[in-house]
Amino acid sequence: MNENTGAPKNDPRKERLAKALRDNLKRRKAQARERAVGDGKPAETVSDRNG
């Protein structure tokens, strides 16, 4: 994909975005676990939603 855009292989912007997405996912999972503990229900997982 990078060969078409001419962007360097290790684009710092892509690295920042990837890190931000990973951090966001971790935060959302932690929030879901906290809500599940408060509700007394198990946390919903991706597999639960996708059947």
Secondary structure, DSSP 8 states (H G I E B T S, - for coil): -HHHHT--TT-HHHHHHHHHHHHHHHHHHHHHHHHHHHHTS----HHHHH-
